[in-house]
Amino acid sequence: MRRVFLAITGLAASTTALVVFKGSPAATQVAQNLPTAQPVNPTPQEVEPSADPNAPGTDPADGEPTPSKSADSPVSPKPGKTTARPSTTKTTKAPSAPRTTKAPQPTTRRVTGNGFDNEYGYVQVQIVVSGNRIVEAVALSLPSGGESDIHSGDVRDRYDGSGGEVVQKQNANLNTVSGATETSNSYKQSLRSAIEQAI
Amino acid sequence: MTYPHTHATGRRTGTSSRHGGRSAAPVPPQVPARRGPGGRRLLGVLLLVGLLAAVLPWWLGTPAGSLRSTAATVTAAGRITGLVAGYLLLVQVLMMSRLPVLERWIGGEQTARWHRDIGATLLVTVLAHMSLILVGYADLRNQSVLAEVGTLLGDYEDMVSAFVATGVMMLVGFSSIRAIRRALPYELWHLLHLSSYLILLLGFGHQFTHGAQLYKPGPVRTGWIALYLLVVAALLWGRVIAPLAFNLRYRLRVADVVAESTDTISIYLTGERLGRLAMLGGQHFRWRFLTRGCWWQSHPFSVSAAANGRWLRVTVKVVGTHTADLRDLDPGTRVWAEGPSGTFTAAHRLRERALLIAGGSGITPIRAMLEELPPGAALIYRARTPADVLLSRELDWLAQERDTSVWYVIGSRDDPGPRQLMSPDGLRQLVPDVARRDVYLCGPPGLVEQSVRALRRAGVPRRQIHLATFEL
């Protein structure tokens, strides 16, 4: 019995450790990061002052983009048909003033595009803009279930992230992913709306 | 009793008895080579590495700093526990596959103990996985956990079976709690436990349709499926192919049934090619006697004589209906055996000398082992009455042949004599170097517990104490 307790405690401890390690570049920043983390939260539009703990050190220098591809985690509880959808109606244009004031470092902003339905599900894209550049794209929602999982995975692999097609092209004229035409189109629509908001 | 004679003529190694009479200085008889704990350690390391490898895809696939909301963090913890649970389930099934390699490396007793510990851990991990994912997903979708259960069951493929698998697992785990298990009839418990294969089947789907690390075709998914196939192959090998090969090869049959005492019988078995049977004294087989009324039951019995190339023997105390039926076995009855297994053997000793403690019919594996232990062993044989002493003539003969001291300790547990002797001081008086010996224990649970306590207090390290246990 003692071994069972040891094993369970060990597993719990190491799971916590893993999550904490991955949670943020430095564990102490977790608390600060929390408010900006909710993907469906309308606030991301607001300019995040470059006090963003990630920005100064890691951002442009290491080539490791700040808010990183959080694609995987927040998205995958794939919203089913019955699910309450993240609303995008509240999104407003980001104020452009701070961009000019913060001189030395480009500001980093997260902009969420409008959500689009297609026959397979719901698609919504968020981009991270640093200065005038898209440094990252994240699909907050993609169709899920059965085969859709695979196609959504393909779409995500192609477009998302800091090295995906969105970042390479810097616009919404992406190549359609074969087998996932509908989802690709919705992705582009949502991306387009995000880019419009970001300008 | 012709046993000593037949044994001497069938002897594999040179003792002087073949040439008539015992010489003054007997040639040291053959002792099996020691099997160290290397195999067990290797397996332990392999399993740990496997555990790390199971979580690795999550580590690589999750960018640093991405878990910035509580929901994402909880979901991530749910994924980790999910991967761990999936892996532990496979280890769990592997432990019970009776793969010959495993039986040889860690032995049936140890695998059973691992199986129990991993089982409890697995159940907790699965429940953690389920709750974490539910809480995480519910938080992301801004709904209650109960509503989330509804969403998962309704809209997600394979989730119904995953929930059923969890239910079955809880049932199996619950029925294996020792107190509850004792209250259940064995057959019911066994049936419940067999349903755990359902868990493997029902839990399979959701890992691949929804597992964040597994849904995508790629090396991780392929590797995970390969792991499943390997475990199923091990199961087939250990449970079907190896026993089939064994029985086709040795074709065991009942040769004779002999009464050893009023309530104990010995069953002698013959077969083909027994000279090539690699079996050590102290090991056991699971026996299935193919007669009407007996064929569907399989019971583990130790062999009560070391391998001699000509026959096998099990000595069984008649305690239930099944063992009572065994008295009426006809010579020639076919026998289906699975084994040999167990690490209760001379090969697993750590020291050169041994102390053996047997209680009642627990003498049978020890009797077989005596033939293979290095000379200088000591045997304490506890029995309630002189009539309960089994195989005493063979023991006396072995005591001479193998330079073994034998003490018969007769009386009830509460009699002053046995009580004094089974105390730390009593043991030290009888066997002054007891702390430097391997101790082999086989007997009723009460005796075993009491002896282990006394031995530990007499300074015997835990790893030098070997227990013969078939049950968990």
Interface residues (C-beta under 8 A of the other chain):
Chain A: R3 V4 A7 I8 L11 A12 T15 T16 L18 V19 F21 K22 G23 S24 P25 V30 N33 L34 T36 A37 Q38 P39 N54 T66 P67 S68 K69 S70 A71 D72 S73 P74 S76 P77 P79 G80 K81 T82 T83 A84 G145 G146 D149 I150 G153 D157
Chain B: V55 W58 W59 G61 T62 P63 A64 G65 S66 L67 R68 S69 T70 A71 A72 T73 T75 A76 A77 I80 T81 V84 D117 I118 A120 T121 V124 T125 A128 G136 Y137 L140 R141 N142 Q143 G150 T151 G154 D155 Y156 E157 T209 H210 A212 Y215 K216 P217
